[in-house]
Amino acid sequence: MEVNTQIKKYRSNMGISQEELAEKVYVSRQTISNWETGKSYPDIHSLLLLSSLFNVSLDQLIKGDVEIMKKEIKETEIKKFNKYGRIYAVLLILTMISAVPLVVWFNWYALIPYGILFAVTMYFAFKVERIKKDNNIFTYKEIVAFTEGKLLDEMETQQELGKRPYQRILLVLGGAAISFIVFCFMEKFFSL
């Protein structure tokens, strides 16, 4: 974070000591020292007082910090997206594979564990979709760029926006096809 260098720079420009600055923002001299050395970070009230005292905007005072915070937030989002995506993929495969064996072993009682597995799978699917929606990513190319921490340029973004309506249709058709195949397989399996 760079607010420590900003505070030190603006304090020096005003020609005041740490002690004098501490009195003006109602903290101890040690607190000012900790801020300037980066050992601690000012709270929002102190940041507002400092920006007013230094006669700079809050944005100017914490410039650089905002970019670092945005980058950290994005990295956190990417990690969550990748983690939830992996969990969802494993659960989806388990859900698809476990349907027939559960019915064979437990008959209609299989609906209970299968329903629980399905509910957990959908929970993680919704978590993945929430991250996608919050970060405005929908197409495969956007998802790949997001997971790599990259941004698409303006032209690529416009191309991907054009693909979005067609993706929903393909998802519905794909889901219907998979459901039909599973249904046919189950019907053949149980009619034997």
C-alpha positions, 0 to 999 in steps of 0.5 A: 500500500502506498498511503504511507508514502503519501502521508509522509510526503504531504506532511513534509510538504506542509513542514510539520512534524509527526507530533503536530500532525497527530494533534491535528488528526486526533491520534498519537505520534506513534500512530502517525509513525506506524502509518508512515512506516506501513505498519498500520493503515489509517481508518476511514475517519482518519483518511478523511481528516488527512485528505481535508488537512492536506487539501487533497482528495481522498482518491489522491491520498490513497492513489495506488492503494485503490489499484492494488485493492482492485487487483487483490479483489480480482485475484480473490474473485479468480481464486473463488471462481476456480475453486467453485468451478472445480467443486462444481465439475466434480459434483456434476460428474458424480451426479451424472455417474451416480444416478443409475447405480443408486437406483439399482442399489436402493430402488426409489430410496435412491432419490434421497441421496441423489436429491441431496447430491443434486442440491449441493451441485446446484448450490455450487453452480449458483455460486459460479454463476453469481461470480460470472454475473458479478464480473460480467463474464459469460462466453467461454473466451471471457471465462478463460481470460478471467481465470487467467487474470486478463482483460479482453480488448474492446473489439474482443469484448464487443464480439463476445457480447454478440455471442451471448444470446446464442449461448443461452439457446445452445445451453438449453438445447444441450441440456435437453439433449443430455436429459433425453439421452439419460432418460433413454438410457434409464428406460433401456436399463430398467426395461431389461 
